């Protein structure tokens, strides 16, 4: 029986929501999913209608086995969030990466609770090295796999790996099952005084549904890193009903 995947994409265009999700739609289709795409667009300022209204369609959402969301710094109406949460509680998987899931709806605390972690910041380069573009926030960092990762279907066989991209400092709770972390160093120009370790890959059980989040994934180049790509591909399948 064919499973149903819903891709919800839009919000801030700096995360290339169309190009990013297009990298993984063939993977879903190859694994037996029929994929529906909801393009919300990147015009999400005052008066925008780019909220995920599809989440209010209870009859349809009950048929969805996986929601892949890539929707950064947008807004969500109360009925839309309730539709999403109800679907997850009833078994729909919810998955994504970077700001598309961990920085989607900052103003909705219930959404933050559903996901389990919220983007806080991504400390950048030394002020003298900044040129005013997105690369100001690209720093070398390591993703550290935890012992639990060795036997988990999302991360089995993956060792610690290095990236040069945005390093997310995440605010989270202890109801996340963390598979990998990353640690913000203390640098001479930073105001914090000890290293900060944040979850970089985690899962969460919510009712009958599974939630999967990976924080690497700022742009298509990062998503095509072999380790990041493998974790996300496996995470999508793991989260699905």
C-alpha positions in Angstrom: 0.0 0.0 0.0 1.3 3.4 -1.0 2.1 5.7 1.9 1.3 9.5 1.9 3.9 12.2 2.4 3.1 15.9 2.7 5.9 18.4 2.0 5.2 21.8 3.4 7.8 24.4 2.3 8.3 28.1 2.4 9.1 30.9 4.7 12.5 32.6 4.7 14.1 32.0 1.3 17.7 31.9 2.7 17.1 28.2 3.5 16.2 27.5 -0.2 13.0 25.6 0.8 12.2 24.4 -2.7 15.7 23.3 -3.7 16.3 21.7 -0.3 13.1 19.6 -0.3 13.5 18.7 -3.9 16.7 16.8 -2.9 14.6 14.4 -0.8 11.3 14.0 -2.7 12.9 11.3 -5.0 14.0 9.4 -1.9 10.5 9.4 -0.6 9.0 8.3 -3.9 11.6 5.5 -4.2 10.5 4.2 -0.8 6.8 4.0 -1.8 5.4 7.4 -0.9 3.0 9.4 -2.9 4.2 13.0 -2.3 2.0 16.1 -2.1 3.8 19.4 -2.1 2.3 22.6 -0.5 4.4 25.6 -1.6 3.8 28.4 0.8 6.1 30.8 -0.9 8.7 33.1 0.6 6.5 36.2 1.0 5.7 35.9 4.6 5.6 39.5 5.9 2.5 41.3 7.3 -0.7 40.3 5.5 0.9 37.2 4.0 -1.3 34.2 3.4 1.6 31.8 3.5 0.6 29.9 6.6 0.1 26.1 6.4 -3.6 25.9 5.9 -3.3 22.3 4.7 -2.9 21.4 8.4 -6.6 22.3 9.0 -7.9 19.6 6.6 -8.5 16.9 9.2 -9.8 14.4 6.7 -6.7 14.7 4.6 -4.2 14.9 7.5 -5.6 11.6 8.9 -4.3 10.0 5.7 -0.8 11.5 5.9 2.0 9.2 7.1 4.8 11.8 7.1 5.0 15.5 7.1 8.3 16.9 5.8 8.3 20.6 6.8 10.8 23.2 5.6 9.2 26.4 6.6 11.4 28.9 8.4 10.5 32.0 10.5 6.9 31.9 9.4 3.6 32.0 11.4 1.0 29.4 12.1 -2.7 30.0 13.0 -4.2 28.3 16.0 -6.4 25.9 13.9 -3.4 25.0 11.7 -1.3 24.1 14.6 -4.1 22.1 16.2 -4.4 20.2 13.0 -0.8 19.4 12.8 -0.6 18.3 16.5 -3.7 16.2 16.2 -2.2 14.4 13.2 1.1 13.7 15.0 -0.7 12.5 18.1 -2.6 10.1 15.9 0.5 8.7 14.2 1.6 11.0 11.5 5.4 11.4 11.4 6.8 14.9 11.6 10.3 15.6 10.3 12.7 18.2 9.0 16.0 19.9 9.3 17.6 23.2 10.4 15.3 26.2 10.6 12.6 24.5 8.5 11.5 22.7 11.6 13.5 24.1 14.5 12.8 27.7 13.7 9.4 27.6 12.0 6.9 29.3 14.3 8.7 31.2 17.1 5.6 32.7 18.5 3.8 29.4 19.1 5.0 27.9 22.4 2.9 24.8 21.8 4.7 24.2 18.5 8.1 24.5 20.3 6.9 21.9 22.8 5.9 19.5 20.1 9.3 19.8 18.4 11.4 19.8 21.6 14.0 22.2 20.4 14.1 25.8 19.2 16.9 27.6 17.3 18.5 30.1 19.6 21.4 31.5 17.6 24.3 30.5 15.3 27.4 32.4 16.6 29.6 33.4 13.7 33.1 34.3 12.8 35.4 36.8 14.5 33.9 40.3 13.9 37.0 41.3 11.9 36.3 38.4 9.5 32.7 39.3 8.7 31.8 40.7 5.3 28.1 41.1 5.7 26.9 37.9 4.0 25.6 34.5 5.1 29.2 33.2 5.2 29.7 35.3 8.3 27.9 32.6 10.2 29.8 29.6 8.6 32.1 28.1 11.1 34.0 24.8 11.3 32.4 22.4 13.8 32.0 18.8 14.7 28.8 16.7 15.0 29.4 14.2 17.8 27.5 10.9 17.8 26.3 9.7 21.2 26.5 6.0 22.2 22.7 5.6 21.5 23.5 6.5 17.9 25.5 3.3 17.2 22.4 1.1 17.2 19.7 3.5 16.1 18.4 3.0 12.6 18.9 6.7 11.8 22.5 6.9 12.7 23.9 3.4 12.8 27.4 3.2 11.2 27.9 7.0 11.2 30.9 8.4 13.1 31.6 11.9 14.3 31.9 14.3 11.3 32.9 17.8 10.6 31.0 20.6 8.7 31.6 24.2 7.8 28.2 25.9 8.0 25.9 27.4 10.5 26.3 25.7 13.9 22.9 25.8 15.7 22.8 26.6 19.4 19.5 25.0 20.3 17.2 25.5 23.4 15.7 22.1 24.2 14.2 20.0 27.0 15.0 16.6 28.3 12.1 14.9 26.5 14.3 14.7 23.4 16.1 11.5 22.6 19.4 12.9 21.4 21.5 10.9 18.9 24.1 13.6 18.2 25.3 16.8 19.7 27.5 19.8 18.8 29.4 22.0 21.1 29.9 25.8 20.8 33.4 26.6 21.8 34.4 29.6 24.0 36.2 32.1 21.8 38.0 35.2 23.0 35.3 37.5 21.5 32.3 35.6 22.9 30.3 36.6 26.0 29.8 33.1 27.3 32.4 31.5 29.6 32.1 27.8 29.1 31.3 25.5 26.1 27.6 24.9 25.3 26.5 21.5 24.0 23.3 21.4 22.0 21.4 18.5 20.4 22.2 18.3 16.7 20.1 15.2 15.8 17.2 14.1 18.0 13.9 12.2 18.0 10.8 12.6 20.0 7.7 10.5 20.6 4.4 12.5 20.6 1.3 10.4 21.1 1.4 7.8 18.4 3.6 10.0 16.2 7.4 10.3 15.8 9.3 13.5 15.4 12.7 13.7 13.8 15.0 16.8 13.7 18.5 17.4 12.3 20.0 20.8 12.8 22.5 20.7 10.0 21.0 21.8 6.7 21.3 25.5 6.1 21.6 25.1 2.3 21.5 22.5 -0.4 25.3 22.1 -0.2 25.2 21.1 3.5 22.3 18.8 2.8 24.4 16.9 0.2 27.1 16.2 2.7 27.1 12.4 2.8 26.6 12.1 6.5 23.9 14.8 6.7 22.1 13.3 3.6 22.1 9.8 5.1 20.8 10.9 8.5 18.0 12.9 6.9 17.0 10.2 4.5 16.9 7.6 7.3 15.2 10.0 9.6 12.3 10.6 7.2 11.7 6.9 6.9 12.0 6.4 10.7 9.5 9.1 11.5 6.8 8.0 9.0 3.8 6.0 10.2 
